[in-house]
Amino acid sequence: MSDPRRTRNHGPIVAKLVLIAALMFGFGFALVPLYDVFCDITGLNGKLGNQAAPDLQFEIDAKREISLEFLTSVNGNAPIGFRAETAKMKIHPGQAYTVYFLAENLSDRKLVGQAIPSFAPGLAARYLKKTECFCFSSQTFEAHETKKMPVRFVMDPALPKGYRDVTLAYTFFNITDKKI
């Protein structure tokens, strides 16, 4: 006597499982770009646009003071020395400021670097208007070259009153192999 369970056709259920696995893979593959777009739109996760803001004129709020801290880091084992000339400063919303960052190629060969900014708290990112920043483009360094790089910015006075401490961080990446 034959077992009726052995004669069943499993093709449709296998096809459904393969389709579900393919959809899950596709969703996982698309998740990173979708997350980046979402962060760019909302300012979530401290993502900042890499474009210069037009020269904006705001009314200076001299009664309000915000502590702005600058942090720097170098990704991986990149042979780059990188630091902010000013670690922390007090700013008034609406007033334009310029700060400088120093980067040095510590290697014996030409190097191309790219700084990626982030901002904390992330939702305050949309209020920092940078008119000039070394992060807008890649930086080329000759062997052992040091550069003093400016960041010109203004904090929009529309920044909600609850924000008193803000951090602007840059991570410098060695992208030499991708650029040369």
N, C-alpha and C positions, 0 to 999 in steps of 0.2 A: 504494500500500500504506500502510495507516495504522499509526502508531506505537502499540504497546500501552501505553506509559508514559503517554500522554495520556488514556487512557480510565479510569485508576484513580480511585477515589473517595477523596479526601483528607479528607472530612468527619470521620471518627472521630479521626484524628490531630490535626486542628485543634481539635476539641472537647476533647481531652485537654490540649493545650497551653494553651488558654484556661482550663480548670479549674485547671491547675497555676499559672498566672499569678495567678488569683483567690485561690487558697490562699496563695500567697506574699505577696500584698498583705495579706490578712487577718492572717497571722502577723506581718508587720511592723507593722501597725496595733495589734495586741494586745501587742506586745513591751514597750512602755514601761509600761503599767499592770501587766503581769505582773512586770516587773523591780522596780517600786516595791513591790509586795506581797512579793516575795522578799526585798528589802532590809529592809523593815519587820519581817519575821518573823525574819530571821537577824542583823540589825544590820549587815549588810554595807554597805560604802560610807559608813559613818558616819551612816546615817539614824537619827534619833531620833524617838520618838513625840512628838506635840505635845499631851500631856496631863500634868497634874500627877500626880506620884507621891503616894501617901498619906504622911502624916508618919511616916517610918520611924525606928525607934530601932535603931541598931547599936552594937556594942561598938567603941570607938575603938581603932585599932591605932596607938598612939603611937610604936612602934618603926619603923614604915614611913612613908616620906615619898615623895610623888609630886609631880612638877613639873607644874602645870597652866597652860597658856598660853591666853590669850584673843585671838582674832583677829577683826577686823571688816572688812567690805567693803560697798560699796554697789553694787547692780546697775545697770549702764548709766550713763545720765546723770541719774539720780534726784537731785533737789536736796535731798539729805539729808546732813548731817554726822553721822557715827556713829563712836563709839570706846568702848573699854572703859576704865573708870577705873583698873583694875588690869590690866597687861599679862600678868603672870606671878606665880604664887604657889606656895608649897609647901603641900601639904595632907596630912592624915592620913586614911586610909580610916576611915569610920564617923563622922567629925566633920562637923557641919553648918556650912556657910559661906554667906555672902551677898556677892555682888559686884554692882557697879553698872555700867550702860552708859549713855552719854549720846547722845541723838539730837536733832538740830535740823533743823527745816524751814527751809531756806535760801531758800525762794521767798516770793512775795507773795500766795500763795493757800493755801487749806486743802489739806491733803495727808493721805492715808491710806497707811500703810506696814505691811509685814509682814516680820518677821525669820524667816529659815529657818536652823535650826541644822544643823551637821554636826560630825563628831567624828573625830579621828584618834588612834590607829589605830581603824579602824571597828569592830572586834570588841570594843573596850572600851566602846562606846556603851551597851550594856545594863547597865553597872555604875554609870552616872551617874544618880542619882535626883533629878530636879528637882521641888521642891514648889511653886515659884513661878517663872514666867518670862514676860517680856514677849512671848516668841515664841509663847505659847499663843493669842494673839488679835491682831487687827490693831490698830494704834495710829493714832489720829487726832491730827493736829497743826494748830493754827491757824497763820496766816502768822508765820514767824520764831519759833515756839514751840520751847523746849528742854524735853526731858523727861529725868529721871533714873530709869532703869528697873532694878529689882532682878532678880537671879536667885539663888534660894535652892536649894542642892543639897547632897547628900551622896554621897560615893563609896562604893559597897558594898565592904566589906572582902573580899568573895569575888573581887574583881578579881585575876586571876592575877599571881603575883609578878614575872613578866617585864616588866610594864608599869611603867615609871618616869617616862616623859614622855608626857603626854596633851595634846591640843589640842582646845579647843572653839571653833569658828568660827561666826560668824553673818554671813549676807548679808542686807542690808536691801533690800527691793524696794518701789518705788513702785506701789501698787495703786489709786491714786485713781480712775482711770477704770473700774475694775472694781467699786468699792464705792459710789461716789456716783451 
